[in-house]
Amino acid sequence: MSSAPAPAGVVASAARVPRRARGQLRVDALVGAAAEVFALKGYEGATMTEIAARSGSSIGSLYQFFRTKEAIAAAVLTAQVDALWGRFDALETRAPALSTEALGHEMAGFLAGFRAAHPSFALLLEAPGASLELVQFVRRRMRERIVGVLQAHDPAAARETLVAMAPAVQQALKAGVQLHAEFAGDDLTVAMAELERMLAGYLAGRLRPPGA
């Protein structure tokens, strides 16, 4: 369930790596504050001054670890991509015990739930000037992680079958994001229930978990 690192040179690192736990806590606070500011203001509207203020740090402390807004944006994306792989790890761990229907239901809202928890993720990943290499890496790695979840659920499935399924499942995850963007309240509930049924039915027709 290990996650491959982003390509070299894609994600800029902090200006200075903290050597003590207290320094790491400060960096974590700065990155968390930056994620909030980017979510509220977007990349272009966010300022280093506002990020420092939201974290309760001085602007000098911010520049001590991140020389530019690009560097802290990259650190935010790094943390959020790691969180995404962590969610995949958890789902892959649970997948063997889930019914195929339950797996379809969970996966339908998987990406929408992640984006709701990390509202600056899509803004930074899709912002003008964002690294195309990073975008492609995340999309490719998502398909690989989907294959891992499906394989955990149906260990006997041929890998080529799962690889062929992964893009379709990935698009279903994106559909969940789009439904959350277009609908709310009861309308969203109904729409997501239909997406869950659709994905669960697709998986049930292709996978045979142990004991099925």
C-alpha positions in Angstrom: 0.0 0.0 0.0 3.0 2.3 -0.2 2.6 5.4 -2.3 5.1 6.5 -4.9 6.7 9.9 -4.4 5.9 12.7 -6.8 8.4 13.1 -9.7 11.6 14.8 -8.8 11.4 18.5 -9.3 7.6 18.6 -9.4 7.0 19.5 -5.8 9.2 22.2 -4.5 10.5 21.7 -0.9 10.5 24.1 2.0 13.4 26.6 2.1 14.7 25.0 5.2 13.9 21.6 6.6 13.3 21.9 10.4 15.7 19.9 12.5 13.7 19.9 15.8 10.2 18.9 16.6 9.2 22.4 17.5 10.3 23.6 14.1 8.3 20.9 12.4 5.2 22.0 14.4 5.7 25.5 13.2 6.0 24.3 9.6 2.9 22.2 10.0 1.0 25.3 11.3 2.2 27.4 8.4 1.2 24.8 5.9 -2.2 24.4 7.5 -2.8 28.1 7.5 -1.7 28.4 3.9 -4.2 25.7 2.9 -7.0 27.7 4.6 -5.9 31.0 3.0 -5.6 29.4 -0.5 -9.1 27.9 -0.1 -10.6 31.3 0.9 -8.7 33.5 -1.5 -7.4 31.3 -4.3 -3.7 31.1 -5.2 -3.5 34.6 -6.8 -5.4 36.3 -4.0 -3.4 34.7 -1.2 -0.5 36.6 0.4 2.4 35.6 2.5 1.4 38.2 5.1 -2.1 36.7 5.4 -0.7 33.2 5.7 1.7 34.2 8.5 -1.0 36.1 10.3 -3.5 33.1 10.1 -0.8 30.8 11.5 0.0 33.1 14.4 3.6 33.5 13.2 5.6 36.4 12.1 6.3 37.0 8.4 10.0 36.5 9.1 9.2 33.0 10.5 7.3 32.2 7.4 10.1 33.3 5.1 12.5 31.3 7.3 10.9 28.1 6.0 9.3 29.1 2.7 11.1 31.7 0.5 8.1 32.1 -1.9 4.4 31.6 -2.2 5.1 29.0 -4.8 7.2 27.0 -2.2 4.4 27.0 0.4 1.8 26.2 -2.2 3.9 23.2 -3.2 4.2 22.1 0.5 0.4 22.4 0.8 -0.1 20.2 -2.2 2.5 17.7 -1.0 0.7 17.3 2.3 -2.7 17.0 0.6 -1.5 14.5 -1.9 -0.1 12.4 1.0 -3.5 12.7 2.7 -5.2 11.4 -0.5 -2.9 8.4 -0.6 -3.6 7.9 3.1 -7.3 7.7 2.3 -6.6 5.1 -0.4 -4.5 3.1 2.1 -7.5 3.0 4.5 -10.0 2.0 1.8 -7.6 -0.7 0.5 -7.3 -2.1 4.0 -11.1 -2.2 4.4 -11.8 -3.4 0.9 -11.5 -7.2 1.6 -14.2 -7.0 4.3 -16.7 -4.9 2.3 -19.4 -6.2 0.1 -19.0 -5.2 -3.5 -22.1 -3.0 -3.1 -20.7 -1.3 0.0 -17.4 -0.8 -1.9 -19.2 0.9 -4.8 -21.1 3.2 -2.3 -17.9 4.2 -0.6 -16.0 4.8 -3.8 -18.7 6.9 -5.4 -18.3 9.7 -2.8 -14.6 9.1 -2.1 -13.1 11.9 -4.1 -15.9 14.4 -3.3 -15.3 13.7 0.4 -11.6 14.3 0.1 -12.1 17.5 -1.8 -14.6 18.7 0.8 -12.0 18.1 3.5 -9.3 19.8 1.5 -10.9 22.6 -0.4 -7.7 24.2 -1.6 -6.5 20.9 -3.2 -8.3 21.4 -6.6 -7.7 25.1 -6.6 -3.9 24.6 -6.3 -3.8 21.6 -8.6 -5.8 23.2 -11.3 -4.5 26.8 -11.0 -2.9 28.5 -14.0 0.7 27.7 -13.9 0.3 24.5 -11.9 2.8 21.8 -12.9 1.3 19.7 -15.7 3.7 16.9 -14.6 2.2 16.9 -11.1 -1.4 16.9 -12.4 -0.6 13.9 -14.6 1.2 12.2 -11.8 -1.7 12.5 -9.5 -4.2 11.2 -12.1 -2.0 8.3 -13.0 -1.3 7.4 -9.4 -5.0 7.6 -8.6 -5.7 4.9 -11.2 -2.9 2.8 -9.7 -4.5 3.2 -6.2 -7.9 2.3 -7.6 -6.4 -0.9 -9.0 -5.0 -1.7 -5.6 -8.4 -1.2 -3.9 -10.1 -3.5 -6.5 -7.3 -6.1 -6.2 -7.7 -6.1 -2.4 -11.4 -6.7 -2.8 -11.0 -9.4 -5.5 -7.5 -11.0 -5.2 -8.3 -13.5 -8.0 -9.1 -10.8 -10.6 -6.7 -10.5 -13.5 -4.6 -7.4 -13.2 -5.2 -6.4 -16.8 -8.9 -6.5 -16.0 -8.5 -4.2 -13.1 -6.2 -1.8 -15.1 -8.9 -1.6 -17.7 -11.5 -0.9 -15.1 -9.5 1.8 -13.3 -10.2 4.7 -15.7 -13.9 4.1 -15.6 -14.0 4.0 -11.8 -11.8 7.2 -11.8 -14.4 8.9 -13.9 -17.2 7.8 -11.6 -15.2 9.3 -8.7 -15.0 12.6 -10.7 -18.7 12.4 -11.3 -19.3 12.4 -7.6 -17.3 15.6 -7.4 -19.4 17.2 -10.1 -22.6 16.2 -8.5 -21.5 17.9 -5.3 -20.7 21.0 -7.3 -24.1 21.1 -9.1 -26.6 19.9 -6.5 -27.4 20.3 -2.8 -29.7 19.0 -0.2 -32.2 16.3 -1.2 -31.3 16.7 -4.8 -27.7 15.8 -4.1 -28.7 12.9 -1.9 -30.9 11.4 -4.7 -28.2 12.0 -7.3 -25.4 10.5 -5.2 -27.6 7.4 -4.5 -28.0 6.9 -8.2 -24.3 7.2 -8.8 -23.6 4.7 -5.9 -26.0 2.2 -7.5 -24.4 2.6 -10.9 -20.9 2.1 -9.6 -21.9 -0.8 -7.3 -23.6 -2.5 -10.2 -20.6 -2.1 -12.4 -18.2 -3.5 -9.8 -20.6 -6.4 -9.0 -20.6 -7.3 -12.7 -16.8 -7.4 -12.9 -15.5 -8.5 -9.5 -15.9 -11.7 -7.5 -14.7 -11.2 -3.9 -13.9 -14.3 -1.8 -17.0 -16.0 -0.6 -19.2 -14.4 -3.2 
